[in-house]
Amino acid sequence: MSGDDSEITRAADREILKYAVMRTITCPITGVVLDIRKSVLLTFKRADGTTAKSECVDGAHYDAVRESMTEKLATLGWTVDVIDGRQINGRKGKAKGKSA
């Protein structure tokens, strides 16, 4: 393989996020038209590791609810995988990772 794993992961995350933004079009919470550079893809996972739901939202909305969402998920034993377009594209934000 050419390139290192972080470059490959970043490229894959960008394509996954792009697909989610194209399918969703507007933030289901705020109604803002999504932009791959500012959107966040959240994949919620149950305690047993199965995926419950994925949601693509505006980054500003994610920033506003991140802490309370993480606390609520922790009480359920759930986690969330995060792909943040602001991080992928060199903007402020949290990199892909797990919360809770």
C-alpha positions in Angstrom: 0.0 0.0 0.0 1.2 3.5 -0.7 0.9 6.2 2.0 0.6 5.6 5.7 -2.4 4.4 7.5 -3.4 7.8 8.9 -3.6 9.2 5.3 -5.7 6.2 4.2 -8.0 6.5 7.3 -8.4 10.3 6.7 -9.3 9.7 3.0 -11.8 7.0 3.9 -13.4 9.2 6.6 -13.7 12.0 4.1 -15.5 9.8 1.7 -17.8 8.4 4.4 -18.6 11.9 5.6 -19.2 13.1 2.0 -21.6 10.3 1.3 -23.5 11.0 4.6 -23.7 14.8 3.7 -25.0 14.0 0.2 -27.7 11.7 1.6 -28.8 14.0 4.4 -28.5 17.4 2.7 -29.8 19.4 5.7 -29.1 19.0 9.4 -32.1 17.1 10.9 -32.0 19.2 14.0 -31.2 22.8 12.8 -32.3 22.6 9.2 -29.0 24.1 8.1 -27.7 22.9 4.7 -24.8 20.6 5.4 -21.3 21.3 4.2 -18.7 18.6 4.3 -16.2 21.0 5.7 -18.4 21.8 8.7 -20.5 18.6 9.3 -20.1 15.9 11.8 -21.1 12.2 11.3 -22.2 10.5 14.5 -22.5 6.7 14.7 -24.2 5.6 17.9 -23.3 2.1 19.2 -25.1 0.1 21.8 -23.2 -1.5 24.8 -23.0 -4.7 22.8 -21.2 -2.9 20.0 -24.0 -3.0 17.5 -24.8 0.2 15.6 -28.1 1.8 16.7 -28.1 4.8 14.4 -26.0 7.2 12.4 -26.7 10.9 12.1 -25.0 13.7 10.1 -25.4 17.1 11.8 -24.0 20.6 11.5 -20.8 21.0 13.5 -22.1 24.0 15.5 -25.0 21.9 16.7 -22.7 19.0 17.7 -20.5 21.5 19.6 -23.6 22.7 21.5 -24.8 19.2 22.6 -21.5 17.2 22.7 -21.1 17.2 26.5 -24.7 16.5 27.4 -25.0 13.8 24.7 -21.8 12.1 25.9 -23.2 12.0 29.5 -26.5 10.6 28.4 -24.9 7.9 26.2 -22.6 6.9 29.1 -25.7 6.3 31.3 -27.0 3.9 28.7 -23.6 2.3 28.2 -23.5 3.5 24.6 -20.6 5.1 22.7 -20.5 7.3 19.6 -18.0 7.2 16.8 -17.3 10.7 15.5 -16.1 11.8 12.1 -15.7 15.6 12.1 -15.3 17.3 8.8 -13.7 20.4 10.4 -10.8 18.2 11.6 -10.5 16.3 8.3 -10.4 19.5 6.4 -8.0 21.3 8.9 -10.7 23.3 10.7 -11.5 23.5 14.4 -13.2 20.3 15.7 -12.7 16.9 17.2 -11.0 14.2 15.2 -12.7 10.9 14.6 -12.8 9.0 17.8 -15.0 7.6 20.5 -16.9 9.4 23.1 -18.4 8.0 26.3 
